[in-house]
Amino acid sequence: MKRKSGKVRQEAFEEALRGKKVPILTLDSKWYRLLDENTRAAVKGTEEQLNGLLKRQGKLNTESKEIHKLKRRLMDEMVPLVTEAEQTGDKALDKKVDQNKKLVEDCSRRMEEYKDELKELPRQINRLNNQLMLATMDCCYDAMQGNTEEIQRIEAWVKEIRIELKKNLVRKQEMEQQNHEIYSYMHDVFGADVVDLFDMQYNPEKKRPQMPQREKRAKAHGRQAGPDGRDGEGI
């Protein structure tokens, strides 16, 4: 299958992503298993930016909760302070009330700033996450195409090797059969000395190719096995 050009496949990937809710890739262990060293290097910049935004989001959420708790505590403290300051006319208490008011205002201001940023962060995270997914799809496309080409090459090689293996097995059996026939004849003539006489490295009797069962049956009945494996009439 011919590979799509970079522009064509990029457009196809973008169309496929349209309207899809993509999980945050850097929080998905399966995503990391998709990438090899080269792919990780290619998307490292986007990955780091996305992780940076996620950390920022987590930090703001945590700090917002802490500021909210602080604001509530300060406001709870102010009620009795105001009452006591009014009753006693203590200037120190008035000063404490003013300090708490400023802290409450500061908490409110920071919470509002965090709220605005937290509202914008999901859009930025989604944009970077989709950008990372597009880069991942591109890398995976190349990987799958490369793997497919190599798989086809290996399949062709395996097929060729199987054919060659069958040929060599047939040749091996033919040569073992020939050695057995030579050995049998010479053994009848020279006896056991034939082993030393012909510098035999093995006993051809033990290496004799096994006759298929159908041939044994045919031979026992005085027939030859036909080319289709059935017993034929003897010649």
Secondary structure, 3 states (H helix, E strand, C coil): CCCCCHHHHHHHHHHHHCCCCCCCHHHCHHHHHHCCHHHHHHHHHHHHHHHHHHHHHHHHHHHHHHHHHHHHHHHHHHHHHHHHHHHHCCHHHHHHHHHHHHHHHHHHHHHHHHHHHHHHHHHHHHHHHHHHHHHHHHHHHHHHHHHHHHHHHHHHHHHHHHHHHHHHHHHHHHHHHHHHHHHHHHHHHHHHHHHHHCCCCCCCCCCCCCCCHHHHHHHHCCCEECCCCCEECCC
